[in-house]
Amino acid sequence: MSVTSPPRPPVRPEELEALIKEARRRQRRRQALGAAAVAAAAAAVIVAYSVSAGHGSSSGGARKERHRAAAPVTTHFAVGAASWHGPPFSGLVIASPASGSCRKVPLPHSYPGYLLFSGNRYAYSSGRQVAWEGTVGGGRPQRLGLGYWAQPFWLGKQLGLVELRAPRLHLGGRTIAFGIAPHAQISSIAASRGRLLFDASWGNGPAGDLHAATFVYSGGRTNTVRTSPTPYGGVSGADPIWSPDGSRIAFFEDGDLWTMAPDGSDARRLTHTPTVAKSGPLLWSRDGRRILYAATRNRVRDVYSVPTSGGGPSRLSHSRRLHPPFDESGTTAVSWLGPSALAVKSGNSLGVLPLAGGRVQRICTIPGMGLTNGTALP
């Protein structure tokens, strides 16, 4: 669906800078990074996993530690990263479970390390109408001069660019205008079977007139499938995601995890602990039978799994609470590493969590580093 929009009045650069900063702030909050509080407090914090870790040698600024896994995991994974303390760095960290090592890969203008992945491909925005696209291990990323202010998103194998000043998507040579509030800001977008799922917010926050909703774009039409009761952010938050077969959407509402049909009907509540803070990323298993998320109890975050057919959640990781002055600790899933293991992060550490039980096998700890979202590498 191609749309020609009427001209808009020029906007001062500082206003657009503020829009980009606000978009990144909302995305970082929804992904519940939590790494800054730990990493900024000390340059060499080793977050306490529920694992008896030995002391490894140091190489390239990363301390390497090896652990005997219940089943060998050979899949590498990558995460976005940025230093909060110590020498400046922003880019990728590539983790190798087999060798128990991590490698830092700097990327130009990538601070604060918020990258979006599709397999081994990544993209990010550096502001000032510029985005970057690259492949892990493929050298310097390609600079994309856009001519408009946008945030990149992967929609399957295609790179989409969502404008920051208007609800428009540029994808494969087309411009799709979504039929929502004209100045709505899109904070996430995902594709499944020719449909687009996205969250957007609009209105005046300081004036108490902020609104947020979830939409599905299909067949040239934009349909509202859910209106958020907590547009200012509730106790739980994450981007909504499609199920592997595209028949369901998972999302947080009123502090609990739910699924619904693509038209917003048949909402099913999977958890019943609204006062327990939960966060993403939401990870749906390939067979669609369970969803992973993070939950914080007693100021410690752990990975949980809940069956989509009903039943209570299971705690997969068992983190320990750090002593003051650290106010946050725990474990968050990054990506599936096949059907039996997860890539996980905790503060400035990366590791592997077997789903069959057992302890997190730490791969590395990088002092002063904040770690964001990531991907398994093919």
N, C-alpha and C positions, 0 to 999 in steps of 0.2 A: 504494500500500500504506500504510494508515494504522496507526499503532502508538500505543498508550497505554503509557507507561513508568511504572514505580513511582517514587514520589517519592524524590528524592535529598537527602542532608543539605545544609544551607546551606553555602556556601563564602564565606570572607572575601573582601572586595573586593581585597585585595592579592594573593590567590592567583589570582583571575581576571585581574588586571592582568598577572601573570606569565605566564599562559597566552597572553594576546594578544601580549605581547612575544615569547614563544617562537615563536608561529605566524608573526609577521611576520619574525622573524630567519631562520627556515627558508625562507620564501618569497624573501626578499631574497638568501639564499645560493644558492638553486636558480636564480634568475634571473641570478646572477653580475653584479650591478650594477657593482661595481668603480669607480664614479664617486667615491666618497667619498675614496679615497686620493689622487686627483689634485686634486679641487676643494678639499679642506681644506688642502692644502699652500700654495696661493696663490690669490688672488682673481681673477687674470686669466690663468690658464693657457690657452694655445691649443694644443690637442693636435695633434701632427704627423701629419696625413694625408699620404698620398703625392700631394700636390698642391702646386703652386706658387701660394700664396694671396697676393693683394694685400691691402692694408689698406683697409678700408672705413670709412665714417662710423659713429659711435655714436649710437644712438637708443633710449630706453627701457631702458637698461642692457644692450642686446644689440648687439654689433658685427656689422654686416651686410656680407656679401661676396657678389659675383655672379660666376658662372662660366659659360662657354659650354658647354652640354651637347651630347652627341652627338645626342640626341633630346630634344625639349622634354618636360619633366615638369610637369604642371599640377596633379597631385593633392596636396592639402594633407595633412598628417598631424599628429597630436598625441601628446605624451608626458607622462607624469607627471613632476613635478619638485619638488625641495625644495632650499633653499639650505643649504650646508654651511659657508659663510663669507660674511661681509658681512650686508647687511640680511635679516631673516627673510622667507622666502617659501615657500609650498607650494601646489601646484595643478597647472595645465597649462601647457605651452608648445606653441603652435600654429605650425607651420613652413609657409612658403609657398615652394616651390622656384621658382616663376615669378618672384616679386618678390625672392627672396633675402633674406627677412626672417622674423623670429620675433616672436611676441607672447605675453607672459606673462598668464595668467588665474588669479588667486588663487581658491582654493576653501577654504571654512571647515573647520577641523579636519582637514586632509588630510595633515599631516606624518606620515611622511617621503616623501610623494609616490608611494606605491605604489597605483596605480589599476588597475582591471580594466576592459577595454573590450569592447564589442560594436558594431562600426561606429562611429557617432558618439555612442554612449551609454557612460556610465562609471558606476562604483560604487566605493565604498571604505568602510572601517570606521574610525570614530573612537574605538572603545572605549566602555566604559560602556553597553553594550546599545543602541548607536546606529550606524546605517549611513546612507549618503548615496547618492542616485541622481540622475543628471543627464544632460543632452545638451550636447555641445560646441557652444558658441555660443548655448545656451538660457537663459542667466542663472543665477541661484543654484540649486544642486541642492536636491532635496527631502530633508528629514530624515526618517528612518524610525526611529521608536521601537519597538524590537523586544520588550522584555520578557525577552530572553535574550541571551547573548553569542554572537556569530556573525561569520563572515567571508563577504562576498558573492562570488558567482561568477556569470558569465553562462553560461547553458545555452541556446545558440541565442539567441533574442530574449527569453527569460525570465530574470529575476533570481532566482537561488537563494541561500539563506542556509544555510550549514553551521555547526552549533553547534560551539563550541570545547570543550565539556565532554563531548560524546557524539557518536558517529558518526551524526548525524541531519541530514537535508536538508529544508528547508522550501521548497516549490516550487509555485506556482499554487494555494495554498490547501490543499495536502496536506503531510503529514509522512511522509517516507520514512526508516525506520530500517534501516541497513545491518547485515547479519549478520556483524559482525566484533567484535574485542575491545571491550568496553563503554566503555573510556576511550581508544580510539584517536583520534588527531588527524589529520584529513584536511587535506592540504597543497595539493591541486589537484583539480579536477574538471572534466570536459568531456563534452559530449553529442554523440551521433551516432545518428540513426535509432532513437530511443527507448531507447538504451542510455547508461549513465553510466560513464565511465572515471575512476578516481580513485586517488591514492596516499594511503597512511595509514601512520602509525608508532605504536607503543605499547611500553610497558615502561619500565624504569628505566634511563635513560642512565648516570648516575653509578655504578650498580651493575653495569654491563656487560651489561644484559639488555634492550637495545633491539632492536626488530624493525621491519621496514618491508616493505611489499608493494604490488603494483598489483592493483586489483580492477576487475571489470566487473559492473555491476548491470543485469540484464535480466530482464524477465518476472517481477518480484517476487523474484528471487533474486540473492544476491551471490556471485560466483565469484572465487576467487583465480587470477589468470592469471600472476603472477610474484612470486617472493620475492626481495627485494634481498639480495645477498651483502655489501653495504657500507651497513648502516643508519645508520652515523655519518657518511656522506658520503665518497665516493671522489674520485678525481682528476677525474671529470667529473660533471655533473649538470644536469638540466633536467626540467621537467614532461613526462610522456608526452603524446602528441597523437595524435588520429585522422588517418588519411589522408582526403582529400576525399570519397572514396566510402564511407568507413567500413569498408573491408575489411582494413586493417592498422593497427597501432599502432607508433609510433616511440618509442624510449626509449634511454637510456644505461645501459650495464652494463659493469663491469670496464674502464672507461676508453674504451669504444668505442660507436659508434652501431649500433643494431640495429632491426629491425622484426619484428613477430610478428602472427599471426592474433588476432582478438578473444578466442579461447579460450585463448591462450597457446601454441598449437602453431606449428610452422613458423617458428621463430626464424631470422632471417637477419642475419648480421653484415656491415655495410656498410663499416666502417673497420677498419684493422688496426694502429692506433698507440696501444696502451693506455697508454703512458707520456706521451702528449701530452694535456695538460689541455684538455677540451672543455666548452662551456657552451651554454646556450640564449640566447634562446628558439629552439626548433626551429620552422622554417617549412617547411611542405610546399607545393610548387608546386601550382597549381590542377589541372594535368593529372596529378598524382601521380607524375611521373617523377623528381623529385629533392627532396632535403631540404637545407635550409640550417642551418648551425650555426656556432658560433665555436670556434676552437682557438688555443691560446697556445703559441708557440714562441719561445725566447730572450726570454721575458718580454714578448712583443708579441702581442696578440690580433688575429686577422683573421677575415673571413667566408669560409667554405668551402661548396662545393656538392658533394653526392655523389649519383650516380644510384641510384635504388632497384632497378634491375635488375642492378646489379653494376658494378664498375669503380672506379678510384681517385678520390679527391676532387680538386676543382679549387679553387685559391685565388682568390677574387674581389677581395679588397682587399689592399693592400700598404702597411701602416702602418710608420712608423719608430719606433725605440725612443727614449724620452726619456732624458735624462741624469739622474743622481742629483740631488736626493733623490727623484725620482719613481720609484716601483717598479713601475708598471703603465701600459701605454699600448696603444692599438690601437683596433679598430673592431668593432662589434657590430650585427647587423641588428635593426631595429625592426619593420618590416612590409614587405610587398610594396606597390609602387606600380604596379600593373598587371603585365603579363607580362615587362617588360624593364628594370625598375628597382627598387631597394630604398631604403627610408628607413633610414638608419644613424645611430648615435651613437658618439661617441668622447670620453670624459671629459665636458666641458661644451660640446661642439660637436655640431651636427646637420648632416646632409648627405644627398646622393643618390648612390647607387652604380649605374651602368649595368651590367647583366649582360653586355652584349656586349663589355665590356672598357673600359679607360680608367681615369681617376682619379675619386676621390670629389669631387663638387662640393659644397663646404661652403656651407651656407646661413647659419649664424650660430654665434657663440660667446657664451655667457652666463657671465661670470665668477662663480665661487663657486657654481655650480649643479650639483647631482647630478641626472642624468636616469635615469628608470627605463624601464618598458615603454610601448608605444604602439600606435597604430592608424592606418591610412589612413582619411581622411575621405571619405565619399561626396559 
